[in-house]
Amino acid sequence: MELFVAKLNRIRKVLELHHHTFKREIIRSEIIILLYEIENVLLSNTDDAVYETKHIGKEKKLSDFQKLLVEHFYKERKVTFYANALNTSIAQLSKLLFDTTGRTAKEHIDEMRLLQAKHLLKAGKYNVSEVASLLYYDNIEEFSRFFKKKAGINPLRFSKGE
């Protein structure tokens, strides 16, 4: 029960932050963690050990993916990297993520990169070329195509607040 209260308090604190760039994503992550904890409590009350082991394995893989994503999204854009690191296939990883979150592994990677790009551009410290370089794009055109496709606006206009 203490864990649930702590998670709810964490969500409440994040809700109080008015100008946090990743407020929505943090709240979503905290809710997902809370749901996993609830599922874990429910599973601990069941007699089906195979069912429990299966779900704990999935939960661990999801957690490991999220850790890898946070550590490597700057450099690694390919699902192959994450699947290999988790000792699974691309199809299995994407299916697990899609079944759990409604988004594929590639969508998760792209979302992290887009959020970071938006954050760096909004901060005003870096121009579009520098942001492209920080996110390990080979050239500004490749970065601009990615940003426009995902955000619906080119990065220069986004950075100017248009």
CORLIN-V774235 format. One record per run of one state. SS is the DSSP state (H for helix, E for strand, L for the rest). FROM is the first residue (numbers start at 1). LEN is the number of residues. If there is no record, write none. Layout:
ss->SS from->FROM len->LEN
ss->SS from->FROM len->LEN
This chain:
ss->L from->1 len->1
ss->H from->2 len->15
ss->L from->17 len->6
ss->H from->23 len->22
ss->L from->45 len->4
ss->H from->49 len->24
ss->L from->73 len->6
ss->H from->79 len->7
ss->L from->86 len->4
ss->H from->90 len->12
ss->L from->102 len->3
ss->H from->105 len->19
ss->L from->124 len->4
ss->H from->128 len->7
ss->L from->135 len->5
ss->H from->140 len->12
ss->L from->152 len->3
ss->H from->155 len->5
ss->L from->160 len->3
